[in-house]
């Protein structure tokens, strides 16, 4: 059974940066496709980014060029570097994991993921 724990959320001013981390236990990271999703108040959860076992990445258009996803298999972590933050980025951010047979699989839909963290709040406000 996998466990995912996010950290790094907080309050930041518009234009600022945050780095989210997700530590995963219960499996070696190199068997997993990983993703970040977010849910703003009153809205549905939406994808932010995904990263495959081979470190292929994909981003939602709303964060492309501002956010960077990365993985460290040795430390069993997946991170999301967020720059040039906007008030619209305010949300609870969730990391997700799925066992993936294909090394290039990068899933951008929620139903692909079987394991989720509890979420970390990111608030962008002046």
C-alpha positions as CSV (number, residue, x, y, z in Angstrom):
1,X,0.0,0.0,0.0
2,X,1.5,3.3,-1.1
3,X,1.4,6.4,1.1
4,X,1.9,9.9,-0.3
5,X,2.6,12.9,1.9
6,X,2.8,16.4,0.4
7,X,4.6,19.4,1.9
8,X,5.7,22.9,1.0
9,X,2.4,24.7,0.6
10,X,1.7,28.1,2.1
11,X,0.9,31.7,1.5
12,X,2.8,33.6,-1.2
13,X,2.4,36.9,-3.0
14,X,1.6,37.1,-6.6
15,X,4.7,36.7,-8.7
16,X,6.3,34.6,-6.0
17,X,7.5,31.0,-5.9
18,X,6.9,27.8,-4.0
19,X,8.3,24.3,-4.2
20,X,5.9,21.4,-3.3
21,X,7.3,18.0,-2.5
22,X,5.6,14.6,-2.2
23,X,7.3,11.8,-0.4
24,X,6.1,8.3,-1.3
25,X,6.5,5.2,0.7
26,X,5.6,1.6,0.1
27,X,7.2,1.1,-3.3
28,X,10.2,2.1,-5.2
29,X,9.6,5.2,-7.2
30,X,10.9,3.8,-10.5
31,X,7.7,1.7,-10.9
32,X,5.4,4.7,-10.7
33,X,4.0,7.3,-13.0
34,X,3.3,10.4,-10.9
35,X,1.2,13.5,-11.2
36,X,0.1,16.7,-9.5
37,X,-3.5,17.9,-9.5
38,X,-5.2,20.8,-7.8
39,X,-8.6,21.8,-6.6
40,X,-9.7,25.4,-6.1
41,X,-12.7,26.3,-3.9
42,X,-16.0,25.5,-5.7
43,X,-14.2,23.9,-8.7
44,X,-13.5,20.4,-9.8
45,X,-10.1,18.9,-9.3
46,X,-7.9,19.5,-12.4
47,X,-4.6,18.2,-13.6
48,X,-1.4,20.3,-13.3
49,X,1.4,18.1,-14.5
50,X,2.5,14.5,-14.8
51,X,5.9,12.7,-15.1
52,X,6.5,9.3,-16.4
53,X,8.9,6.6,-15.2
54,X,11.4,7.9,-17.8
55,X,10.9,11.5,-16.7
56,X,8.8,12.6,-19.7
57,X,6.6,15.4,-18.6
58,X,3.4,17.1,-19.5
59,X,1.7,20.3,-18.2
60,X,-1.7,21.9,-18.2
61,X,-1.7,25.0,-20.5
62,X,-2.4,27.2,-17.5
63,X,0.9,26.4,-15.8
64,X,3.2,25.7,-18.8
65,X,6.3,27.7,-18.6
66,X,5.8,28.5,-14.9
67,X,5.7,25.1,-13.2
68,X,8.3,22.3,-13.4
69,X,7.7,18.8,-12.2
70,X,10.6,16.5,-11.3
71,X,11.3,13.2,-9.6
72,X,14.1,11.9,-7.5
73,X,13.9,8.1,-7.4
74,X,16.7,7.8,-4.9
75,X,14.8,10.0,-2.4
76,X,11.3,8.6,-3.3
77,X,10.0,12.1,-4.0
78,X,8.2,14.1,-6.7
79,X,8.4,17.8,-6.7
80,X,6.6,20.7,-8.3
81,X,8.5,24.0,-8.6
82,X,6.0,26.8,-9.0
83,X,7.1,30.2,-10.3
84,X,5.4,33.4,-11.2
85,X,2.4,32.4,-9.1
86,X,-1.0,34.0,-9.7
87,X,-4.1,34.3,-7.6
88,X,-5.7,31.7,-9.9
89,X,-3.1,29.2,-8.7
90,X,-4.7,29.2,-5.3
91,X,-5.9,25.7,-4.6
92,X,-5.2,22.5,-2.6
93,X,-2.5,20.6,-4.5
94,X,-2.5,16.8,-4.5
95,X,0.2,14.4,-5.7
96,X,-0.9,11.1,-7.2
97,X,0.8,7.8,-8.1
98,X,0.1,4.9,-10.4
99,X,2.0,1.7,-11.1
100,X,2.9,2.0,-14.8
101,X,4.1,-0.8,-17.1
102,X,5.1,1.6,-19.8
103,X,8.1,3.7,-18.9
104,X,6.8,6.7,-21.0
105,X,3.3,6.7,-19.6
106,X,2.4,10.1,-18.3
107,X,-1.2,10.2,-17.2
108,X,-3.1,13.5,-17.3
109,X,-6.5,12.2,-16.0
110,X,-7.5,11.4,-12.4
111,X,-8.9,8.0,-13.0
112,X,-5.5,6.7,-14.0
113,X,-4.2,7.2,-10.4
114,X,-4.9,4.8,-7.6
115,X,-3.0,6.5,-4.8
116,X,-3.4,10.1,-3.6
117,X,-1.9,12.3,-1.0
118,X,-3.9,14.4,1.5
119,X,-3.2,17.6,-0.2
120,X,-1.3,20.8,0.7
121,X,-2.8,24.3,0.5
122,X,-1.3,27.0,-1.7
123,X,-2.7,30.5,-1.4
124,X,-1.5,33.3,-3.7
125,X,-2.6,36.6,-2.4
126,X,-1.2,40.1,-1.6
